[in-house]
Amino acid sequence: MTDGAAAVERCEILAACTDEPGRITRPFASDAMRRAHEHVAGWMHQAGMTVTRDNIGNLRARYEGAGPETLLLGSHLDSVRDAGKYDGPLGVVVAIAAVQRLHDANRRLPFGLEVLAFADEEGLRFGSTYLGSRALAGRLDEEELQRRDADGLTMAEAIRRFGGDPTRIAGDRWSGARPLGYVEVHIEQGPVLEGLGLPVGAVNAIAGQDRFELTFTGEAGHAGTVPMKLRRDALVAGAEFVGAAFHYAASHEGLVATVGRLMVQPGAANVIPGEVTMSLDVRHAADGEREAAGASLLDLARHIGERWNVRVSASPTSSRAAVRCSPRLVALWRKAIGEDAVELASGAGHDGVYMSEITDVGMLFVRCKGGISHNPAEAVDVADVQVAVDVLSRFIELL
Ligand SMILES: [Zn+2]
């Protein structure tokens, strides 16, 4: 079996570790995660690594080198609800495959390799993302341990039941010398590589992301008696904005904007909508472009509101700057890929966002079918995964 086929088979094995029979749902600190850990820790051992689990629940496996320096590799093992098989696990099994090659050849590098299998990136259970990489970067606040899951269990208690000590998380932060870098292999979750007919590509940035909540306030009234020209229909204005935001983003290179949640009040068939609240998510790989787009979109909303005699208010709910991948590591990925090397930006967030606080970050994207992710239809080609293992191995050699 090729390394690519073996890696895909391991993703299948991990897909069977789920809390919901019939679909893949592997939350933070769950029974499903415990079973996944048994498999992954076994594979890490086979590859000649010493394995530990830190208190938040990250598996951390080290393949010693001749010197004290370390290259970090990894991805996350948790999933969204009704997930695919590859978002996260692929990066873990490909990293292990690259270490296995060194172990099989009985080789030691001048630096150590540490494979990280993060406990939580998606935030399914506690609605708080990147728990694993934030713990490693020393950026997990103690108050967050009091967050509760859908069953009312606190994060601290979930960590205890999983075998960790919530009071000792701070001590797990990376405390050694600055690592040589953090590298992650991940499915693209977009259609760029498929469109180019390429198996892999080097990531040059993880897009920044702004979220806003917009409220359109008009006036509720009787659907049968208020004449059309006297209406202040909040949904007519809101709906116009949804379309306008789409067209604005579509006409700006690299920009994406999404209204994903909409609440209509009072929400009755025979009442004119008096108030509409909606989310707005704006992303771009360049911070300046993202900020300018956010401001323009809010202006657009106000103009549309004025036209419909509807008041518009907006407030930011979260903002995250783009993370530039290290030019040194991007260049190394390009060299490892060879002639066909392309660079692309990631629209999705990744553990690299927080790992960038402790080291340089580099990512390799693997083509996935139709750009589909966070969906059971997620699919990769075995041949592409083989390329990913080869490229990662070359990358490590070049480093
Ligand atoms: Zn992921």
Residues whose N, C-alpha, C, O or C-beta is under 5 A from the ligand:
A	BS01	ZN	D87 G88
